[in-house]
């Protein structure tokens, strides 16, 4: 009898497991565990499946609750945006926001076709609505794809410095820089430097604006060899507009950031379900666009920590653009904070930072606007600041962020005063977060790590202070000669600074060993550290949308990128 009950229980467990596996497969989820480049274990099923998005902030990602016992640090600069790498520290974490270029906007609607508009309004537009801004190492040019004319075609411009832009006369619509004509709500463009087929080097999805309010939104998928001449649609399918996509090279998957919401149901504002995001991934770009109904799961949304404006009870997540930056995924979360009643002010959308080390879970500790709207009516960014596909570029010691902004004349309600332009915001390279100390010596010790390289570098601002480092073994004992006393003191403000010790040529003797780094800092800020196989300081991490001096999607040149400018 007991044996029969045991067999029955076992059979029920097996049946339940089979049902779970079949359900996961039906939803396109992986059922095998995967260990990432940074030691994080992705448990099955993957991606996780959510059926609700509570308004309370999400819990910490599993990799912060239970970090790997040993963290490999061979990929990219190691940013200190969370405690993933930190075992103990008395340094102060500071979040930094981007600075607007003083002569914004850098791209304006100054061509006749950019003065035109969909239907009868007369908005002028030259702005990315995602679209894309990339540095092409093949042509050695900055390239931008943007909405030219409000809700009209996709236009194209190039730049040698990322600030001054040329709008070439092309042959798609002769005499203009239009590369894809036709009504347009939004688009995303991706420069895929890993693509083997030259005809698919550039990838795009675009949303034509429906000619009738009752018509459904659809997107079309296109390819191009030069970013100018685009293929006929490879896929056409219905989905809510403002859906975007990005590539996660750490896992080699294309990810669709899918808008979730129901048109016309404004009552969902209060439930927080009007605008949020769903997730779908696949290694093949076309297959990633062919999900079945019910497959994408809920992924991300705004919550109670996101500020609201204009009487909104609940903030909304308007969009998420993402890109691989160094050793993690960087997310630009466009948060719709509200609208102002009885005003012609554009929607109050602002960009907030998010970070992910597994590509699915996000942390957003700083809910301030990383790139904000202006509170002064008539400014180019009075409302609706939104990110560009590719997110940011690495330009020397800075990161360049291109964003759309919209303006109007307060109280005029004159469509001719409504302009949509492109602005530039900059940030120190790796400068999202710093760990700082004052007059008293501060200390930061990492978790156990392992590396293959042999040269240590830091991104540090301590020109009026000092940084030193030492290495500890797995038992916590200092490893000679890599002691604090032997470390050459660093008093510099550099985004790429070598760390050296007397009595040691490099760290090659410790390659493959489990060690900890301990940093001692006074009157300074530490932004990142990394171990490179090269004396140039090449991080072999990802450089987002690229930049001058880089030859591919990762940093293989180190200081040579800065020197090439």
Order of alpha helices (4+ residues) and beta strands (2+ residues): alpha-beta-beta-alpha-beta-beta-beta-beta-beta-beta-beta-beta-beta-beta-beta-beta-beta-beta-beta-beta-beta-alpha-beta-beta-beta-beta-beta-beta-beta-beta-beta-beta-beta-beta-beta-beta-beta-beta-beta-alpha
